[in-house]
């Protein structure tokens, strides 16, 4: 197997990463490293790897890095490369839910070069793609507007803190939502379409989601008053697929949103905006290296890369 680490250039000088790479090479593994320098480098490096017959790419970065590489895979119909993850972000929500090591570079890289790959789902959003979670409305604004310094200082907790500060002045988005063709009017505060389970720095949005079941977990929070906060929190913490007074949960294959005002959407860290959004599941779209008995696998179908 020929593995190549595509490393966020901001992390290239981290000593633990360098030590982990050298240690694995000393153990006999062929591990190449390509750091990024500027915007667009991940796409270029993925295309280079495909042309050079690399069989496994390791995404060295945060959730946004994983998303950018998955997006490149799917836009260019790359099916000959397995994807592994070296989590180096602030939150590492996707890796954490998958139980990929997030605090030990050597353990994560060792899994990346030795682990088995499984066929997992992804999702399309208009002309973009993601593998973890798309957030919309207030949730997308929190992620986009949280200052970098605050994220770095507080880690994942910055999202929750920023959210509490901003929530009191937030106006809901009015529109029409279609879930597998079923239509209802919505005054949504925050929506999340989940392939994975976590977002926002460890917030468990879809506790029953699996990344290989051919379904997306749709979670939405409707408009509420400050006096409803206790009920909202209780409903958000429910661990089963059920709807309450303010929180709606459904498992679907496609979600459509139509509104007059622009809806902000965040795809694993990548912001987009639109008045018409269609999100569809893409079953078994990516060969992803995961721990055996990974908790977010339901079918655990091993990938075969030719």
Secondary structure, 3 states (H helix, E strand, C coil): CCEEEEECHHHCCCHHHHHHHHHHHHCCCCEEEEECCCCCHHHHHHHHHHHCCCCEEEEEECHHHHHHHHHHHHHCCCCCCEEEEEECCCCCHHHHHHCCCCCCHHHHHHHHHHCEEEEEEEEEECCEEECCEEEEEHHHHHHHHCCHHHHHHHCCHHHHHHHHHHHCCCCCEEEEEEECCEEEEEEEEEEEEECCCEECCCEECCCCCCCCCCCEEEEEEECCCHHHHHHHHHHHCCCCCCCCCCEEEEEECEEEEEEEEEEEEEECCEEEEEEEEEEEEEEEEEEEEECCCCCCCCCCCECCCC
